[in-house]
Amino acid sequence: MPHVSVLIPTYNHARFIAQTLASALRQSYRDFEIILVNDGSTDDTVRRIKPFLRQIRYFYQPNSGPGAAYNLGLKHSRC
């Protein structure tokens, strides 16, 4: 059971998502989970996160706004 959940909501920010995930995964503190919530992106977010899928928890929802994306991430948090 991780002690920290890192919630990352995203909507059409594919150009930043790989760098964001790589940075989070490079942290020296290891007792965490990364939850990425794709809030209905229409860009190539899904293609760009594929290399990270074994290291993160990924959820998709139709575009509902950042609040709904955070709530979905919290719902799936193991902390």
Phi and psi in radians as a Rosetta constraint file:
Dihedral C 1 N 2 CA 2 C 2 CIRCULARHARMONIC -1.230 0.35
Dihedral N 2 CA 2 C 2 N 3 CIRCULARHARMONIC 2.705 0.35
Dihedral C 2 N 3 CA 3 C 3 CIRCULARHARMONIC -1.589 0.35
Dihedral N 3 CA 3 C 3 N 4 CIRCULARHARMONIC -0.344 0.35
Dihedral C 3 N 4 CA 4 C 4 CIRCULARHARMONIC -2.322 0.35
Dihedral N 4 CA 4 C 4 N 5 CIRCULARHARMONIC 2.377 0.35
Dihedral C 4 N 5 CA 5 C 5 CIRCULARHARMONIC -1.928 0.35
Dihedral N 5 CA 5 C 5 N 6 CIRCULARHARMONIC 2.202 0.35
Dihedral C 5 N 6 CA 6 C 6 CIRCULARHARMONIC -1.763 0.35
Dihedral N 6 CA 6 C 6 N 7 CIRCULARHARMONIC 1.929 0.35
Dihedral C 6 N 7 CA 7 C 7 CIRCULARHARMONIC -1.696 0.35
Dihedral N 7 CA 7 C 7 N 8 CIRCULARHARMONIC 2.179 0.35
Dihedral C 7 N 8 CA 8 C 8 CIRCULARHARMONIC -2.179 0.35
Dihedral N 8 CA 8 C 8 N 9 CIRCULARHARMONIC 1.770 0.35
Dihedral C 8 N 9 CA 9 C 9 CIRCULARHARMONIC -1.471 0.35
Dihedral N 9 CA 9 C 9 N 10 CIRCULARHARMONIC 2.540 0.35
Dihedral C 9 N 10 CA 10 C 10 CIRCULARHARMONIC -2.499 0.35
Dihedral N 10 CA 10 C 10 N 11 CIRCULARHARMONIC 2.525 0.35
Dihedral C 10 N 11 CA 11 C 11 CIRCULARHARMONIC -2.555 0.35
Dihedral N 11 CA 11 C 11 N 12 CIRCULARHARMONIC 1.889 0.35
Dihedral C 11 N 12 CA 12 C 12 CIRCULARHARMONIC 0.956 0.35
Dihedral N 12 CA 12 C 12 N 13 CIRCULARHARMONIC 0.760 0.35
Dihedral C 12 N 13 CA 13 C 13 CIRCULARHARMONIC -2.107 0.35
Dihedral N 13 CA 13 C 13 N 14 CIRCULARHARMONIC 0.697 0.35
Dihedral C 13 N 14 CA 14 C 14 CIRCULARHARMONIC -0.960 0.35
Dihedral N 14 CA 14 C 14 N 15 CIRCULARHARMONIC -0.637 0.35
Dihedral C 14 N 15 CA 15 C 15 CIRCULARHARMONIC -1.147 0.35
Dihedral N 15 CA 15 C 15 N 16 CIRCULARHARMONIC -0.305 0.35
Dihedral C 15 N 16 CA 16 C 16 CIRCULARHARMONIC -1.887 0.35
Dihedral N 16 CA 16 C 16 N 17 CIRCULARHARMONIC -0.262 0.35
Dihedral C 16 N 17 CA 17 C 17 CIRCULARHARMONIC -1.191 0.35
Dihedral N 17 CA 17 C 17 N 18 CIRCULARHARMONIC -0.672 0.35
Dihedral C 17 N 18 CA 18 C 18 CIRCULARHARMONIC -1.129 0.35
Dihedral N 18 CA 18 C 18 N 19 CIRCULARHARMONIC -0.750 0.35
Dihedral C 18 N 19 CA 19 C 19 CIRCULARHARMONIC -1.124 0.35
Dihedral N 19 CA 19 C 19 N 20 CIRCULARHARMONIC -0.694 0.35
Dihedral C 19 N 20 CA 20 C 20 CIRCULARHARMONIC -1.087 0.35
Dihedral N 20 CA 20 C 20 N 21 CIRCULARHARMONIC -0.847 0.35
Dihedral C 20 N 21 CA 21 C 21 CIRCULARHARMONIC -1.155 0.35
Dihedral N 21 CA 21 C 21 N 22 CIRCULARHARMONIC -0.752 0.35
Dihedral C 21 N 22 CA 22 C 22 CIRCULARHARMONIC -1.048 0.35
Dihedral N 22 CA 22 C 22 N 23 CIRCULARHARMONIC -0.737 0.35
Dihedral C 22 N 23 CA 23 C 23 CIRCULARHARMONIC -1.099 0.35
Dihedral N 23 CA 23 C 23 N 24 CIRCULARHARMONIC -0.792 0.35
Dihedral C 23 N 24 CA 24 C 24 CIRCULARHARMONIC -1.090 0.35
Dihedral N 24 CA 24 C 24 N 25 CIRCULARHARMONIC -0.696 0.35
Dihedral C 24 N 25 CA 25 C 25 CIRCULARHARMONIC -1.283 0.35
Dihedral N 25 CA 25 C 25 N 26 CIRCULARHARMONIC -0.324 0.35
Dihedral C 25 N 26 CA 26 C 26 CIRCULARHARMONIC -1.451 0.35
Dihedral N 26 CA 26 C 26 N 27 CIRCULARHARMONIC -0.061 0.35
Dihedral C 26 N 27 CA 27 C 27 CIRCULARHARMONIC -1.095 0.35
Dihedral N 27 CA 27 C 27 N 28 CIRCULARHARMONIC 2.536 0.35
Dihedral C 27 N 28 CA 28 C 28 CIRCULARHARMONIC -1.287 0.35
Dihedral N 28 CA 28 C 28 N 29 CIRCULARHARMONIC -0.512 0.35
Dihedral C 28 N 29 CA 29 C 29 CIRCULARHARMONIC -1.257 0.35
Dihedral N 29 CA 29 C 29 N 30 CIRCULARHARMONIC 2.217 0.35
Dihedral C 29 N 30 CA 30 C 30 CIRCULARHARMONIC -1.935 0.35
Dihedral N 30 CA 30 C 30 N 31 CIRCULARHARMONIC -0.119 0.35
Dihedral C 30 N 31 CA 31 C 31 CIRCULARHARMONIC -1.565 0.35
Dihedral N 31 CA 31 C 31 N 32 CIRCULARHARMONIC 1.110 0.35
Dihedral C 31 N 32 CA 32 C 32 CIRCULARHARMONIC -2.535 0.35
Dihedral N 32 CA 32 C 32 N 33 CIRCULARHARMONIC 2.858 0.35
Dihedral C 32 N 33 CA 33 C 33 CIRCULARHARMONIC -2.163 0.35
Dihedral N 33 CA 33 C 33 N 34 CIRCULARHARMONIC 2.591 0.35
Dihedral C 33 N 34 CA 34 C 34 CIRCULARHARMONIC -1.931 0.35
Dihedral N 34 CA 34 C 34 N 35 CIRCULARHARMONIC 2.170 0.35
Dihedral C 34 N 35 CA 35 C 35 CIRCULARHARMONIC -1.995 0.35
Dihedral N 35 CA 35 C 35 N 36 CIRCULARHARMONIC 2.019 0.35
Dihedral C 35 N 36 CA 36 C 36 CIRCULARHARMONIC -1.822 0.35
Dihedral N 36 CA 36 C 36 N 37 CIRCULARHARMONIC 2.165 0.35
Dihedral C 36 N 37 CA 37 C 37 CIRCULARHARMONIC -1.974 0.35
Dihedral N 37 CA 37 C 37 N 38 CIRCULARHARMONIC 2.002 0.35
Dihedral C 37 N 38 CA 38 C 38 CIRCULARHARMONIC -1.517 0.35
Dihedral N 38 CA 38 C 38 N 39 CIRCULARHARMONIC 1.973 0.35
Dihedral C 38 N 39 CA 39 C 39 CIRCULARHARMONIC -1.593 0.35
Dihedral N 39 CA 39 C 39 N 40 CIRCULARHARMONIC 0.938 0.35
Dihedral C 39 N 40 CA 40 C 40 CIRCULARHARMONIC 1.376 0.35
Dihedral N 40 CA 40 C 40 N 41 CIRCULARHARMONIC 0.530 0.35
Dihedral C 40 N 41 CA 41 C 41 CIRCULARHARMONIC -0.969 0.35
Dihedral N 41 CA 41 C 41 N 42 CIRCULARHARMONIC 2.496 0.35
Dihedral C 41 N 42 CA 42 C 42 CIRCULARHARMONIC -1.932 0.35
Dihedral N 42 CA 42 C 42 N 43 CIRCULARHARMONIC 0.050 0.35
Dihedral C 42 N 43 CA 43 C 43 CIRCULARHARMONIC -1.632 0.35
Dihedral N 43 CA 43 C 43 N 44 CIRCULARHARMONIC -2.778 0.35
Dihedral C 43 N 44 CA 44 C 44 CIRCULARHARMONIC -1.688 0.35
Dihedral N 44 CA 44 C 44 N 45 CIRCULARHARMONIC 0.633 0.35
Dihedral C 44 N 45 CA 45 C 45 CIRCULARHARMONIC -0.953 0.35
Dihedral N 45 CA 45 C 45 N 46 CIRCULARHARMONIC -0.813 0.35
Dihedral C 45 N 46 CA 46 C 46 CIRCULARHARMONIC -1.047 0.35
Dihedral N 46 CA 46 C 46 N 47 CIRCULARHARMONIC -0.739 0.35
Dihedral C 46 N 47 CA 47 C 47 CIRCULARHARMONIC -1.118 0.35
Dihedral N 47 CA 47 C 47 N 48 CIRCULARHARMONIC -0.699 0.35
Dihedral C 47 N 48 CA 48 C 48 CIRCULARHARMONIC -1.316 0.35
Dihedral N 48 CA 48 C 48 N 49 CIRCULARHARMONIC -0.348 0.35
Dihedral C 48 N 49 CA 49 C 49 CIRCULARHARMONIC -1.616 0.35
Dihedral N 49 CA 49 C 49 N 50 CIRCULARHARMONIC -0.176 0.35
Dihedral C 49 N 50 CA 50 C 50 CIRCULARHARMONIC -0.884 0.35
Dihedral N 50 CA 50 C 50 N 51 CIRCULARHARMONIC -0.734 0.35
Dihedral C 50 N 51 CA 51 C 51 CIRCULARHARMONIC -1.116 0.35
Dihedral N 51 CA 51 C 51 N 52 CIRCULARHARMONIC -0.263 0.35
Dihedral C 51 N 52 CA 52 C 52 CIRCULARHARMONIC -1.801 0.35
Dihedral N 52 CA 52 C 52 N 53 CIRCULARHARMONIC -0.085 0.35
Dihedral C 52 N 53 CA 53 C 53 CIRCULARHARMONIC -1.065 0.35
Dihedral N 53 CA 53 C 53 N 54 CIRCULARHARMONIC -0.443 0.35
Dihedral C 53 N 54 CA 54 C 54 CIRCULARHARMONIC -1.380 0.35
Dihedral N 54 CA 54 C 54 N 55 CIRCULARHARMONIC -0.256 0.35
Dihedral C 54 N 55 CA 55 C 55 CIRCULARHARMONIC -1.883 0.35
Dihedral N 55 CA 55 C 55 N 56 CIRCULARHARMONIC -0.138 0.35
Dihedral C 55 N 56 CA 56 C 56 CIRCULARHARMONIC -2.237 0.35
Dihedral N 56 CA 56 C 56 N 57 CIRCULARHARMONIC 2.948 0.35
Dihedral C 56 N 57 CA 57 C 57 CIRCULARHARMONIC -1.872 0.35
Dihedral N 57 CA 57 C 57 N 58 CIRCULARHARMONIC 2.190 0.35
Dihedral C 57 N 58 CA 58 C 58 CIRCULARHARMONIC -2.041 0.35
Dihedral N 58 CA 58 C 58 N 59 CIRCULARHARMONIC 2.340 0.35
Dihedral C 58 N 59 CA 59 C 59 CIRCULARHARMONIC -2.361 0.35
Dihedral N 59 CA 59 C 59 N 60 CIRCULARHARMONIC 2.555 0.35
Dihedral C 59 N 60 CA 60 C 60 CIRCULARHARMONIC -2.104 0.35
Dihedral N 60 CA 60 C 60 N 61 CIRCULARHARMONIC 2.485 0.35
Dihedral C 60 N 61 CA 61 C 61 CIRCULARHARMONIC -2.488 0.35
Dihedral N 61 CA 61 C 61 N 62 CIRCULARHARMONIC 2.648 0.35
Dihedral C 61 N 62 CA 62 C 62 CIRCULARHARMONIC -1.048 0.35
Dihedral N 62 CA 62 C 62 N 63 CIRCULARHARMONIC 2.630 0.35
Dihedral C 62 N 63 CA 63 C 63 CIRCULARHARMONIC -0.923 0.35
Dihedral N 63 CA 63 C 63 N 64 CIRCULARHARMONIC 2.040 0.35
Dihedral C 63 N 64 CA 64 C 64 CIRCULARHARMONIC -2.337 0.35
Dihedral N 64 CA 64 C 64 N 65 CIRCULARHARMONIC -0.012 0.35
Dihedral C 64 N 65 CA 65 C 65 CIRCULARHARMONIC 1.724 0.35
Dihedral N 65 CA 65 C 65 N 66 CIRCULARHARMONIC 2.836 0.35
Dihedral C 65 N 66 CA 66 C 66 CIRCULARHARMONIC -1.101 0.35
Dihedral N 66 CA 66 C 66 N 67 CIRCULARHARMONIC -0.631 0.35
Dihedral C 66 N 67 CA 67 C 67 CIRCULARHARMONIC -1.067 0.35
Dihedral N 67 CA 67 C 67 N 68 CIRCULARHARMONIC -0.780 0.35
Dihedral C 67 N 68 CA 68 C 68 CIRCULARHARMONIC -1.148 0.35
Dihedral N 68 CA 68 C 68 N 69 CIRCULARHARMONIC -0.635 0.35
Dihedral C 68 N 69 CA 69 C 69 CIRCULARHARMONIC -1.139 0.35
Dihedral N 69 CA 69 C 69 N 70 CIRCULARHARMONIC -0.780 0.35
Dihedral C 69 N 70 CA 70 C 70 CIRCULARHARMONIC -1.082 0.35
Dihedral N 70 CA 70 C 70 N 71 CIRCULARHARMONIC -0.737 0.35
Dihedral C 70 N 71 CA 71 C 71 CIRCULARHARMONIC -1.086 0.35
Dihedral N 71 CA 71 C 71 N 72 CIRCULARHARMONIC -0.689 0.35
Dihedral C 71 N 72 CA 72 C 72 CIRCULARHARMONIC -1.133 0.35
Dihedral N 72 CA 72 C 72 N 73 CIRCULARHARMONIC -0.749 0.35
Dihedral C 72 N 73 CA 73 C 73 CIRCULARHARMONIC -1.059 0.35
Dihedral N 73 CA 73 C 73 N 74 CIRCULARHARMONIC -0.773 0.35
Dihedral C 73 N 74 CA 74 C 74 CIRCULARHARMONIC -1.101 0.35
Dihedral N 74 CA 74 C 74 N 75 CIRCULARHARMONIC -0.656 0.35
Dihedral C 74 N 75 CA 75 C 75 CIRCULARHARMONIC -1.039 0.35
Dihedral N 75 CA 75 C 75 N 76 CIRCULARHARMONIC -0.608 0.35
Dihedral C 75 N 76 CA 76 C 76 CIRCULARHARMONIC -1.697 0.35
Dihedral N 76 CA 76 C 76 N 77 CIRCULARHARMONIC 0.031 0.35
Dihedral C 76 N 77 CA 77 C 77 CIRCULARHARMONIC -1.147 0.35
Dihedral N 77 CA 77 C 77 N 78 CIRCULARHARMONIC 2.463 0.35
Dihedral C 77 N 78 CA 78 C 78 CIRCULARHARMONIC -1.638 0.35
Dihedral N 78 CA 78 C 78 N 79 CIRCULARHARMONIC -0.027 0.35
